[in-house]
Every structure is written in structure tokens, then in C-alpha cells.
Amino acid sequence: MAELITITDPDDPRLRDYTGLTDVELRRRREPAEGLFIAEGEKVIRRARQAGYEMRSMLLSAKWVDVMRDVIDEVPAPVYAIQPDLAERVTGYHVHRGALASMQRKPLPEAGELLAGARRVAVMESVNDHTNIGAIFRSAAALGMDAVLLSPDCADPLYRRSVKVSMGAVFSVPYARLDTWPRGLEAVREAGFRLLALTPAEQATSMDEAAPHRLDRVALMLGAEGDGLSTQALRAADEWVRIPMAHGVDSLNVGAAAAVAFYAVTAGRPEA
């Protein structure tokens, strides 16, 4: 059973995991280095635990203590109860959901491990917006993608904003980072995947014609918002594919495009 501790000092060192949560640059460096991430909200905290992440501590406003009582009773980690205004001073923002947990990261698997048992994989290049990362993971989980591969410069899927937007779906879809880019794509191809680059370019094959759901193993490549896939990534692909557009719209937000493309890739997929 966790120990419930009431804290009244925002500088209490026991709250260090939660300080400066709005400082993106600081948290982006600090969290991976210290092996932690922050889960925000009751559902996300529960999903993190269900996914096997170990809790370091939990930070709750008073009214959330009863809501999270079963978790408090189950985990050995300390639980800090503080007033909402104090939580805001510690974290740097108003914690609307009233519940935060510091969770221990797991070692990332190698890309080869994920590819061995997968048939539908999303590959992201330079996606640095945490909201887009979270949205893509949520769609990947909902639409049955088996894994996600990240270029070395992609944002952290376990950053608080990504986890929150995904509603914990980042815990459901295994992911790994490719060590080199775009050379790391060769390992994906060698594992039997056809590399499909999603692009609005006119010379790309429409998704309907490409019929990716009929392919045995597909790796769908997605680029950053605005810039899209780099020239090097496009050259490394086996085929360019596009989502047909109407009413003069030239492209979709990468999160929306990913959802449409994932459906096209997994629709009618035979059971493994």
C-alpha cells in the first residue's frame, strides 16, 4: 500500500519529478535521461499501469484521493496530496485533471524485434509536434497498426502532451527508433516490408490504386507537418502514395492523414 503524504512546500525535493512540466526543452532532455515520464489524468495513469509501467510516485489534489484509492492501495510508491494552487506552482500550469503520476520508462526494443512479428508498421520522419505524435499513436492503436518506427529526430512519444493526446495509446503500440536515417529503412525492406511514402505529390499513386491492404507487409512512411517526407526518405521508398483530395484541398494535417492511411493499410486485413 502506498504512503499518502500531504505536502505544503512547493520546493519540497520529493516533488522534483513534477517541477517545470511546461518547460518543453528541459523536460525533453531530463525525462529520458532520468528514465521517467509523466502520466496525466486518471485514465492515462491506469492505462500506464496496465501496460506494466512501474510507478515512481503520484501527485494528487485532495478530491482525487478517493477516485484513485484503489491505485493508492495497490502501489508501493509514495502518493503526494497537495492543494491545486500548490500543484500549479510546482508544475507551471493548472492541473485540470487533478492527478499526475511519475512513471518509470522501459528499455526500448530494437527495431528488428518489432519487425519480426509485425505486418503493418508506421514509420515517422522528423515528427516533432507532440500533439501530432499522440494523435498518430492513437490512430495506430485504434486501426490495428502493429508497430511504430521513429527516425532519430522524432519527438518523444512519452512526453506528457503526447501521452495525453493519445489517451494512453502510446502504451498499446510498441515502438522503436531507427539508429540511422534514412539508411535504417533498408532493414525494414530486408524484413520483407514494402515501403510506401505518403505524399500529396501528383505523381504519387492514389491509395485506392495502390491497395496497400492487399500487400503482405507494409511500412507506411509519414513526414513532419508542413515539410512532409524529406527528399532522401522519398528516394528510399518503394512507392509514393497519396490520399485523393476534393474541393481544392491539397493536404491534410499529418495526424488526420495518418488515420486515413492506416485505415487504407489495414482495411480487410486477414487475421494473423
C-alpha positions in Angstrom: 0.0 0.0 0.0 1.3 3.5 -0.9 2.0 6.0 1.7 -0.2 9.1 1.4 1.9 12.2 2.2 0.5 15.8 2.4 2.9 18.4 1.1 2.6 22.1 1.6 6.0 23.3 0.3 6.4 23.7 -3.5 10.1 23.4 -3.1 9.9 20.0 -1.4 12.6 17.9 -3.1 10.2 14.9 -3.2 8.2 16.8 -5.9 11.2 17.1 -8.2 9.8 14.8 -10.9 6.9 17.2 -11.4 8.7 20.6 -11.5 8.5 22.7 -14.6 6.3 20.5 -16.7 5.6 23.3 -19.1 9.4 23.8 -19.9 9.4 21.7 -23.0 13.2 21.8 -23.7 14.0 21.0 -20.1 11.6 18.1 -19.8 12.6 16.7 -23.3 16.2 16.4 -22.1 15.5 15.5 -18.5 12.9 12.8 -18.7 14.6 10.3 -21.0 17.9 10.9 -19.1 16.3 10.1 -15.8 14.2 7.3 -17.1 10.8 8.8 -16.3 7.7 10.1 -17.9 4.6 11.9 -16.6 1.1 10.4 -17.0 -1.7 12.9 -16.6 -5.3 12.0 -15.7 -7.0 9.0 -14.2 -7.4 7.1 -17.4 -3.9 7.6 -18.6 -2.4 6.6 -15.2 -4.5 3.5 -15.2 -3.5 2.6 -18.7 0.2 3.1 -18.0 -0.1 0.7 -15.0 -2.0 -1.8 -17.1 0.8 -1.6 -19.7 3.3 -2.6 -17.0 5.0 0.7 -16.3 6.3 1.0 -12.7 5.0 4.0 -10.8 7.7 6.2 -9.1 5.1 8.4 -7.3 1.7 10.1 -7.7 0.7 13.7 -7.2 -3.0 14.2 -6.4 -5.2 17.1 -5.4 -7.4 16.3 -2.4 -10.6 15.5 -4.4 -8.8 12.8 -6.4 -7.6 10.8 -3.5 -10.9 8.9 -3.2 -11.1 8.4 -7.0 -7.6 6.9 -7.1 -8.0 5.0 -3.8 -7.7 1.6 -5.4 -4.4 2.6 -7.1 -3.1 4.1 -3.9 -3.9 0.8 -2.1 -2.1 -1.3 -4.8 1.1 0.5 -5.4 4.1 0.9 -3.1 5.2 4.3 -4.5 4.6 7.4 -2.4 1.5 9.5 -3.1 1.7 13.2 -2.6 -1.5 15.1 -1.7 -1.4 18.8 -2.4 -3.7 21.7 -2.9 -4.5 22.8 -6.6 -2.8 26.1 -6.2 0.4 24.4 -5.0 0.2 21.9 -7.8 0.2 24.8 -10.2 3.2 26.4 -8.6 5.1 23.1 -8.9 4.1 22.1 -12.4 3.8 25.5 -14.0 0.1 25.1 -15.1 -3.3 24.4 -13.8 -3.6 20.6 -13.4 -7.2 20.3 -14.7 -7.4 16.5 -14.2 -6.0 16.7 -10.7 -3.9 13.6 -11.0 -0.3 13.1 -12.1 2.0 10.1 -11.9 5.7 9.8 -12.5 6.3 6.5 -14.2 9.5 4.6 -14.9 10.4 4.1 -18.5 11.1 0.7 -20.0 14.1 0.0 -22.3 13.1 0.5 -25.9 13.2 -2.6 -28.1 15.4 -2.8 -31.2 13.6 -2.2 -34.5 14.4 -5.7 -35.6 12.5 -7.2 -32.7 9.3 -5.3 -33.7 9.6 -6.1 -37.4 9.9 -9.8 -36.8 6.3 -10.1 -35.6 4.7 -7.2 -37.5 2.9 -6.8 -40.8 1.6 -3.2 -40.6 4.1 -0.6 -39.5 4.1 3.2 -39.3 7.4 5.0 -39.9 7.7 8.6 -38.8 10.3 11.0 -40.0 11.1 14.2 -38.1 7.6 14.5 -36.5 8.4 16.9 -33.7 5.0 18.1 -32.7 3.9 16.2 -29.6 0.2 16.6 -30.4 0.7 15.0 -33.8 2.8 12.2 -32.2 0.0 11.5 -29.8 -2.7 11.6 -32.5 -0.8 9.3 -34.7 -0.3 6.7 -31.9 -4.0 6.9 -31.1 -4.9 6.2 -34.7 -2.3 3.4 -34.9 -3.7 1.7 -31.9 -7.4 2.1 -33.0 -6.8 1.0 -36.5 -4.6 -2.0 -35.9 -1.1 -1.0 -36.8 1.4 -3.4 -35.3 4.3 -1.1 -34.5 5.8 2.4 -35.0 9.3 3.2 -36.0 10.8 6.7 -35.4 13.6 8.5 -37.1 16.3 9.6 -34.7 14.9 13.2 -34.6 11.3 12.4 -33.9 9.7 13.7 -30.7 9.4 11.6 -27.6 6.1 9.6 -27.6 6.2 9.5 -23.8 6.3 13.3 -23.4 3.3 14.4 -21.3 1.5 16.1 -24.2 1.9 13.1 -26.5 0.7 10.6 -23.8 -2.3 12.9 -23.0 -3.4 13.4 -26.6 -3.1 9.7 -27.3 -5.2 8.9 -24.3 -2.6 6.3 -23.3 -2.5 4.7 -26.7 1.3 5.2 -26.7 1.4 2.3 -24.2 -0.6 0.0 -26.6 1.6 0.2 -29.8 5.2 -1.0 -29.5 7.7 1.4 -31.0 11.4 1.7 -31.6 13.9 4.2 -33.0 15.9 3.6 -36.1 19.6 4.3 -35.4 20.3 5.9 -38.8 18.1 7.7 -41.3 17.3 7.0 -44.0 19.7 4.1 -44.1 17.8 2.4 -41.4 14.9 1.9 -43.8 17.0 -0.8 -45.6 16.5 -3.1 -42.5 12.7 -2.6 -42.9 12.8 -3.5 -46.5 15.1 -6.5 -45.8 12.5 -7.7 -43.2 10.0 -8.1 -46.1 8.2 -4.8 -45.9 7.2 -2.6 -48.9 7.9 1.0 -48.1 5.1 3.3 -49.0 5.8 7.0 -48.7 2.7 9.2 -48.0 2.9 12.4 -50.0 0.4 14.8 -51.7 2.6 14.8 -54.9 0.6 14.5 -58.1 2.9 11.7 -59.4 2.1 9.5 -56.4 -0.3 6.6 -56.8 -3.7 7.1 -55.2 -4.3 5.0 -52.1 -7.2 3.2 -53.9 -4.9 2.1 -56.8 -2.0 1.1 -54.5 -4.4 -1.1 -52.5 -1.9 -1.5 -49.6 -4.3 -3.7 -47.7 -3.6 -6.5 -50.2 0.1 -6.4 -49.5 1.6 -8.9 -47.1 3.8 -6.5 -45.2 3.6 -2.7 -45.4 5.6 0.1 -43.8 3.8 3.4 -44.2 6.1 6.4 -44.1 4.9 9.8 -42.6 6.7 13.1 -42.6 6.5 16.2 -40.4 3.7 18.7 -40.6 4.3 21.1 -43.4 7.6 19.8 -44.8 6.4 16.2 -45.3 8.9 13.5 -46.0 12.5 14.6 -47.0 13.9 14.0 -50.4 16.1 11.3 -49.0 13.2 9.5 -47.5 11.1 9.7 -50.6 14.0 8.3 -52.6 14.3 5.4 -50.2 10.6 4.4 -50.6 9.4 1.6 -52.9 6.3 3.6 -53.9 4.8 7.0 -53.3 1.1 7.0 -52.3 -1.4 9.8 -51.8 -4.9 10.3 -50.3 -7.2 11.7 -53.0 -8.4 15.2 -52.2 -11.6 17.2 -53.1 -12.6 20.8 -53.1 -9.1 22.1 -53.8 -7.7 20.9 -50.6 -4.0 19.9 -51.2 -3.2 18.0 -48.0 -4.3 17.0 -44.5 -2.8 17.5 -41.1 -0.4 14.6 -40.6 -2.5 13.2 -37.7 -5.6 13.2 -39.9 -3.7 11.8 -42.9 -2.2 9.1 -40.8 -5.7 7.9 -39.6 -7.0 7.8 -43.2 -3.8 6.0 -44.4 -3.8 3.5 -41.5 -7.4 2.5 -42.4 -6.4 2.0 -46.0 -3.5 -0.1 -45.0 -5.4 -2.3 -42.5 -8.9 -2.5 -44.1 -9.9 -6.1 -44.9 -6.7 -7.3 -43.3 -6.8 -11.0 -42.8 -6.5 -12.3 -39.3 -2.9 -13.3 -38.4 
